[in-house]
Amino acid sequence: MMTDEAEEFLAHYGILRKSGRYPWGSGDNPNQRNKAFLDHVDSLKKKGLTEVQIAEGLGIKTTELRAARSIAKNELRKADISQAQRLKEKGLSNVAIGERMQINESSVRALLNPSMQEKADNLETISNFLKDQVGEKGYLDIGSGTENHIGISATKLNTAVARLEEEGYKRYYVKVDQLGTGKQTTIKVLAPPDTPYSDVYRNRASIKSVAGYSEDGGRTILGIEPPKAIDSKRVEVKYGSEGGAQKDGVIEVRRGVDDVSLGGAKYAQVRVAVDGTHYLKGMAMYADDLPPGVDIRFNTNKENTGNKLDALKPLKTDKTTGQVDQDNPFGAVIRQRHYTDAHGKDQLSPMNIVNEEGNWLAWSSSLSSQMLSKQSPALAKKQLELAFQSKQREFDEINSLTNPTIKKKLLESFADDADSSAVHLKAAALPRQGTHVILPINTMKENEIYAPNYRNGEKVVLVRYPHGGTFEIPELTVNNRQADARRILGNAKDAVGIHHKVAGRLSGADFDGDTVLVIPNNDQKVKNSPPLAGLKGFDPQAAYPKYDGMKVMSARTKQLKMGDVSNLITDMTIQGAPQSEIARAVRHSMVVIDAEKHKLNWKQSAIDNGIAELKQKYQGSSKAGASTLISKASSSVRVPDRKLRSAANGGPIDPETGRKVYENIDSSYTNKSGKVVAKSISSTKMAETHDAYSLSSGTPMETVYADHANKLKSLANTARKNILSTPSIPYSPSAKKAYEPQVTSLKAKLNIALKNQPLERQAQLLANATVTAKRQADPEMEAADLKKIKGQALTAARIRTGAQKQRIEITPEEWNAIQAGALSTNTLSQILNNTDLDKVKQLATPRESKAMTPDKLALAKARLASGYTQAEIADSLGVSTTTLNEALS
């Protein structure tokens, strides 16, 4: 506890212009005050006060206290050096100088040593460097990692900044959206004297880092080259009445033509510019029956208007200029490919890749609540229990670790992940299920599927999202002997071939890149039902065409209304609504999803299908939203702007419950109407409740999910309580010496990783500016398109700034050094913040490898070449198709 005497002295003394009557260093003899300040801080320490208590008494942070001490010490050292040098120039001996300055002779020698002068000048040098940077760049990012680029310690950087603050420079903290995570990044900024915070925030895109970046490092703002267009003369369109509807979305490509080649893939989801005005969107696959002069055949359900370009999509335009948006011509995140032409020159291909063979393998294959909640409670309970058991095993493994720092970090990550799992309610995958892209093989029977990752003759069911119900789940028999499918798809890694009529059962899927979950179902665990009678022959475009003067649904409204009707269908299903009523909601959803694109009269559909009545019956009100736990869990809710509780106020974890504890941030702002508004942030209903049952309407299915969510929340809270009870790792100087090469290596890797932080913040600033400009140009942009723009903008900005996440790869020898305590807690924590925690888990909790042996891999390749399917090879080798495909890749 700080004494009254200490509080009185510090309150009147003042420091860093933070409190008291006198600014730091004022008075007739600043050096005397420097000494007085240091003496009194030291005396308070001797009385038992901690740095935290002293800083609290001064109304500053401990980092600012340390900076003030460093500044004071440095100024005293410079004064002492100057005095010793003056006395030496007068001819006094070192002994005489010591007597005059009341120090011993060895201290005099140290003061006269040139290295001492260099050390004293170091703070001024750093301060002047930062001044020059601010003068050149305006607003300077001085956050974490800046010290690594300058080549100094974080303490020296903080001290130099504190010194500049004494000269009137401003230090601000600016929050910007962290694209890709949904969180925010706080950037510490040094600004010129008298700069208000509002100027810095308004011009945050102008904040620069010490490291800098190339202004012309990217060719375009979203980092892609202007797309190369193919001549429409090389493109044939196969219209609906000609059979195009049976392959709607398929782009058939001639083999052996360099510029339209798919490289090593047999199929890919692509965008292809045509004539510089339009583009093709769909799944590209090779065909051997294209007519002479045609290198691409596009299949569509549209009819011939006499102009083939009418069947294509117009390239995206910049709504402010009306010109083709060269930054984002396809409205999709693409990977451009190059090829070498016949003359040996590098050329840009017109085939812009969105996804290609093998990409879908990595997609999540868990079971979403949207699908599983429409099955039996018994199946849902079993798969959720398997998901929880997996979490419990992970927790037990982490809890058994002996390295406290790693244990704390993994427990923190685990707790956050468990909380997230409680919101998203994903269940464990069923055996051998996987995500596959669908392609048309119209010579197949309507009850069969070509699926080389599955066993010939077995039953599988297909599930597509968004998922309306069991009536949208077809059950098919695997036929991997079908000749056309084998010729076209071969041993496709992650594609399946189906008859085009099957796609109509899958929520109206087409073949432009739509995917399905393929689940083996010989045991009939997954229930399906016949198509709804109320959907037979229903055509949204024919039933609800636009009328003169009708206001067309906006992209934003479509997003909201689609979410609304999807929640209604889920709530109705869980509450046991009859099929006839569900058909009404599904019909309306089919109208809504196409209302913007085809200008449909969705409001009349809502009236005809009695949507208000259904909402009243199953959600409590005609204007109500989600009414069951399944639909409420991830529903958005606004909460006051907040941050995790500071250590000074008790820390971010409640020691009794293990729950996260927040404290509100006063971040109110004045809106355009002049009204002061308290800022809020978005969360979810499940994240904000301590008991999942508070979201339930009481149905058996909701009980299953509520129990699961509460178990996950409890596990997360237990993990956080264990963090509090885990002691810090004992640092071992002897281990540091024994593992000196490994320690040096890890610190070098950490330095490289930390250098990326300012570049990453710079990339986030640039990407945010790009996204803001795109949103202003297109206020009605759909959420899906906005997400794509964010990804493109961030990728391009990282290229432009040179930001590249340098994950620290920990070798087995370096892991031994960590386990032996060769690193300090702070250094190890920084390393863990910049490495792949999944790999740390593997090092900390090693398991027996399931990788293929070289002999098995060679045998697999030989059998693949002989025409065996992946499923047949995997079964013969005793591994999963996933393990096999990973090894083959």
Steps between C-alpha positions, in 0.01 A plus 500: 500500500639843408569725801331840541842662488583331168163586350538864603848527352415331169176688454677832525815396321341421163639273229478474124239781505253247638425648844597761755597865469840463344587335168779248517846656490384853583673728744824693509709185509342220297785264582442554869136413447605190299704388797224584744253301294725195484586522870138517603393213275787293643401595854141392435630168372705457816185559702345200328292661229482319169538664160127459448418685824744781422361539150143504635597781735630697206194429287705330230578152373801299615649523149482880525664489842786293361534739207513797737773333704699421185471860382605635839795260525610584148485875563699464822756283322542760225540776759761299690692419181497866401624610842777237507614601151510873593707427810734276304552778244601728789783258582356330808599141567242223522542495879446875523194479270362226724546713810328798331207285378492287818547173316785247495781500246372191310167676441688797355683270260164352393355848436797594285478177299374585143260205512324664795446815292366288214260327737377831638446637149307189396163621633538831320594321178190279515279797584638700207448204268133479602467878454632469146263212427200700625617799297521283190191280547265706716350227717737225612410147612714436810332178611646159573774395259615854423796451733609197295518707182700775674718242674441614859319368804134571565601687815724738304222563250248576775748731670568691178126539440449625855774755445329624183172525687675738736572712193131505406477205263180298535458128558161359403339157477291448185277197443451358150310191384714191476392363163473125498427456872217742577700637792679834529865597497618782725775708342724715718568822312751783550369827356645852466444749784149647533343232279148413625394136520216565254752591226694179551188284503352668194827452309592159643573368150794743500666341804840369390744260659870550560560207266311667219371339182509547127223725372504321166561149632161381373379539143144567613327579824373143541821343377388332177612561146240631255340174382581366158185453291425219258341581163129414496557333161674219689198457731188295423187533713276198548157631595234350723284344229813356335599307813687782674259491795615145577856628556412850618821673610746257338778648284631229266861554392703360210800293608852598397438875453755686712315819585181325621677205663411409860859402569518171687138508615214309337244761608493847656259775595595794277421848373583572132488851350348516149548793259599725791132563588358172632611189684423132544438364850494129570677167528754433226561142389647348186286384207599310187208587270544875447447614137792645297595855601332469839723472806233565765136392515281662763186321620210711623128468575439830317352513152657640183440874442720518193792647697712245686626769740147520647559156650814625678536735793619857446834579665458687828506879466613775732171667589662841527653495150286245318819340365609137542644460849848376413567438869209259541353413157348167607386578854695199626832416658705348218841351439644601166716248317775548244624268230794488259396547138647333189768771481614442859339820630310530826129577438199568720226240458136605464411216741466667842482232769261522795537137614667205333523125544618424853389830655167359623683226694595756764144620557346426838295182510338541841121483534330838535199557724312613187509138376530288814218674689263377227599139566411290806595623851680165549736561205557861604581394857747236384691728261505790747627268772782385269588865437505570874710192576755623249511836681529326837797293378669811370446672836640204694809491279567871543438478873764228533778718355790585729615823335287770670537770234399266217224354714355848566515599134334181379235520773420857394468395136297194600255703713435746217447214257258323737300821540486535122387137464213571740383775265532313171378163633682284247493127560750227419503375143348166417749230390669572162284803416659771285431815299494454121421722204223368274541450125244372247531154349163476328545144378492383862178367649307745716551281808877458453812704569860482379709549816852350491557585869218261594448124464335367193142396572460676833218745578584867554288807573570851375445814710526852360497831688284695551309194615121507517426153632511124448297542181812654340721195573528255208634150567710351218696183428869532418585379150870544432488282188300751291702545180433867423568604858828306510608659171409856602578505873736205548622487859361841591639610835192689618232494229199275449298441183118499511207515259381858456157421649663421834621861520141620495439309825798677663342839577507581130875447455676549169846413372692827532687388812227387740615249760334224702580304811527133400415261789512119483157378612477120479385501864224755422608730783426809290129524430361634176146547373327544163503845338229729632182475296455875539822564307420283199512708183552824695693761294572820699567706187173399333294535819623843616626713210571872535216745440534854363619744763601228745797579723757224454637332810847627596792272579488608864128424528552160334762413758271595789188334360683180409635472854152567634326230294783249563453546875124458453547167318736377774261605780201342322684170446617477861148571624352230277317706239309299235659460158236717334596799717872441454439496123355852527813630673731319258312639197544849639872438564537397134345831394712705742831346395434596135309826564794736447655317205174435309300798635226289662193621688607361836248704699209331320666164568503580872127576483404197290701260717371646827846570641366742763260230621780242517722740695213570742442127552860382530693810612242678714442807283467594134805723547698265724830339416669180614303312767702184569846450641626366165416821315566736793849374590693693236244781465655843533453715809644844575691558824678811634855551371731322742838349566625220722540619859847635570742338741474807724127436543528129561591352165297358210395175675257460789693273742176351637320414176776508236289727281646789305447837666466819299500869580314750286685754287371856485503525122194714437490714189287776352291390202395709201199629692721633775386234747755331725479125441661229710701269275401134499658188354353182355491172689277192493218392727673176597825680581316743727306245705643288781228236458405371156156400633412871510481484118289183481128469435504157664494253210694168531748602229576829674561312825765291325673811369462698825671222698784494246547878503502516881758221522725691259456824696584319824811346344612844377454648847692214661786557255515869595500421873789262438689787335478695826626206705793420270828647632762667282783287359827508693769655283819293491829682424675165479250381238554820303872429494453133412261586215675816386480421122127423526430814707690714250310341212159553663576864579611562141175348372304713747673816380397425141142431608475820703630707211188401308261657751531864384473382139186302581344803672591709195332243277187508718486881471534492121249217463247680721531811283439289188196328650356835615534641148336191347211516748444869432488425126252215557297550822273204415788254474405152621668360810654217296646747250629722780675202656669425167606864460651499849702188421625639170583839649697349787691261272595786266594731788727234647678466166529877478646543848705182499304368798542127529415308813822328597381214716777373726575137423614329821740211441510197735833624641354846561199338665737324740654837586154644570409206722824538693418863588769656282275796409347768716122504539472821297711369209315168493164679506605708200612188316166330569317808368689463173489128438241246392333383820378183330864403444579590860223261605661228288834560670342517845268202456661277238285231341587205283525615140240372256700604198546264210830313486708533181416139409126560542522821298677325213240223505217757505641679195536173311140400575377848411670468160332162454154651532411430863289765673616686811251308714627163375864597555432643847315186609779275374765701688298541819495882493232763446445663161596832664840361608547349155417822314724706728790264431436503125490881502 
